[in-house]
């Protein structure tokens, strides 16, 4: 099929192909290329495949089960971390609250007898708690330890039946356990009844407390504060206006608060959960902080564990309703804070306004009384002002005379300072001239010394150059001598090799093999034809075998050189081009020192 006809199917064929297809049909199933079907073998293969498939399916189920268990363990670890943090926070809050209550009771017991009675009640309750622990908890622990000890004895002496019968009576032990269970059950029932009685008593007091709180709120909003009523204002209309404005502001906030309370009541009525379920929901959500990762997934998982009778849809719906309830609750809290701020600001503004009005009224009264006095005072003040003006003119004249004298004295002082400064500068110039003369003499002496040293160095360099030329000539002569020796040695080896080849050729002529006539070999299969038929080929072929053998250094040998490692460390630190690197790199010895015969001796003569 060519490149241009990928989408077509060629139906062209030759006559020889048809003949090849007809031959097997004529021969039938008894031909050499066809064999009867072995159904038993096929059934065995199918059974093996089914068993293998069942094993694979079992492995998949086990993997899914292990993955589910690991996921569950991971969730439990995350829950455990949150629970430990919540336990730590609650323990700290409990200790803090107990410390505050104890401090409050200690401070209040000095003033009122009620607090001392509370401390006595606390002491009595602690005694009752200790008594309950001694009578109920300690016997259970003792019974548990006794059962553990006797079970260990049973395991040790399991073969000795007579000994067990004498030491251990199971019926008596079961009666003792049953008696302890009944006792614990009676204690728990008594505590539950007492707890329910306390809860009912608290529920009875709740409506009264709510009614008082409602009355207090109503009074807080609509009742005019005593601060406004006790204000003393000279203008009655202003006081009435302030009271009306306060009532208007309070009625606005009160209407908003009632709307929010109605919304909260409606949401509370729509929530059809039991109190216990609602308490569990709130406690679980409060355990998980808002900045925790996957917070919603974690608390939904815990809620499904604690409330198995609630579906996930019910939990999500209740969560949305609870978020809405908390949002409105937060709005209510913000409204109360705003009302407190607005009330305080209004009271402050009202007090300020009344104070300003009172001050204005007093000012008007005082002005009417003080006009007459002002006219009398003005005449006295005019005479005093004229007298003060004359005194000021005289004082100004005296001050101008004193200032003129001070200016003359200051000018004389500045003139003397300038003369002294000129004398000092002349002295400093003379010192500078002497210093530069000494400096010039030192420079000339140093220049003479440098020229003398340069002359000596040039002489030494000329002598060294002569020596270097002699060394180079000696090295060239030595190299030429070695080259001639090598050349003679190579010629001698060539002559020996030629003679050796002649001897070998003569020996080959003596032992040469004469091929015989072999017609069968001419018509036999070649190695290539056998390879196409699969005869003599290797069953496995090493694809990883390298094409060529490498004779070089390995990576480990290169990296083991300390010079390379030091250079890489300097390069990473950015110090490979500094003077420090140029100084230390030639001094680092290699891992293997060079041979002695590789060392140069040309410059050591």
LINJO-V63042 format. One record per pair of residues at least 6 apart in sequence whose C-alpha atoms are under 8 Angstrom apart, sorted by the first residue. I is the first residue (numbers start at 1). GAP is how many residues later the second one is. D is the distance in whole Angstrom. If there is no record, write none. Layout:
# LINJO-V63042
i | gap | d
I | GAP | D
I | GAP | D
This chain:
# LINJO-V63042
i | gap | d
1 | 9 | 7
24 | 7 | 7
29 | 6 | 7
29 | 7 | 8
75 | 223 | 7
78 | 220 | 8
79 | 219 | 7
82 | 205 | 7
82 | 206 | 7
83 | 204 | 7
86 | 201 | 6
105 | 10 | 6
105 | 11 | 8
105 | 13 | 8
105 | 14 | 7
106 | 9 | 8
108 | 7 | 6
109 | 6 | 5
109 | 7 | 5
136 | 48 | 7
140 | 40 | 8
143 | 34 | 8
150 | 18 | 8
154 | 10 | 7
157 | 6 | 8
157 | 7 | 7
158 | 6 | 8
221 | 29 | 5
221 | 30 | 7
221 | 32 | 8
221 | 33 | 6
222 | 25 | 6
222 | 28 | 6
222 | 29 | 7
222 | 32 | 8
223 | 24 | 8
224 | 19 | 7
224 | 22 | 7
224 | 23 | 7
227 | 120 | 8
228 | 15 | 7
228 | 119 | 7
228 | 122 | 8
228 | 123 | 8
231 | 8 | 8
231 | 120 | 8
231 | 123 | 7
232 | 122 | 8
233 | 6 | 7
233 | 121 | 6
233 | 122 | 8
233 | 124 | 7
233 | 125 | 6
234 | 123 | 7
234 | 124 | 6
234 | 127 | 7
235 | 122 | 8
238 | 116 | 8
239 | 115 | 8
242 | 108 | 7
246 | 100 | 8
253 | 82 | 8
253 | 86 | 7
257 | 75 | 7
257 | 78 | 7
260 | 68 | 7
260 | 71 | 8
260 | 72 | 6
261 | 71 | 8
263 | 65 | 8
264 | 61 | 7
264 | 64 | 7
264 | 65 | 7
267 | 54 | 8
267 | 58 | 7
271 | 47 | 8
271 | 50 | 8
277 | 30 | 7
280 | 26 | 8
281 | 22 | 7
284 | 15 | 7
284 | 18 | 7
284 | 19 | 7
285 | 14 | 6
288 | 7 | 7
288 | 11 | 7
289 | 6 | 8
300 | 12 | 8
300 | 15 | 8
303 | 12 | 8
304 | 6 | 7
304 | 7 | 7
304 | 8 | 7
471 | 131 | 7
471 | 132 | 7
475 | 127 | 7
530 | 6 | 7
531 | 6 | 6
558 | 6 | 8
559 | 6 | 7
560 | 31 | 8
561 | 29 | 6
561 | 30 | 6
562 | 26 | 8
562 | 27 | 8
562 | 28 | 7
562 | 29 | 7
563 | 22 | 7
563 | 25 | 6
563 | 26 | 7
563 | 27 | 7
566 | 19 | 8
567 | 9 | 7
567 | 18 | 8
570 | 6 | 5
570 | 11 | 7
575 | 6 | 7
576 | 6 | 8
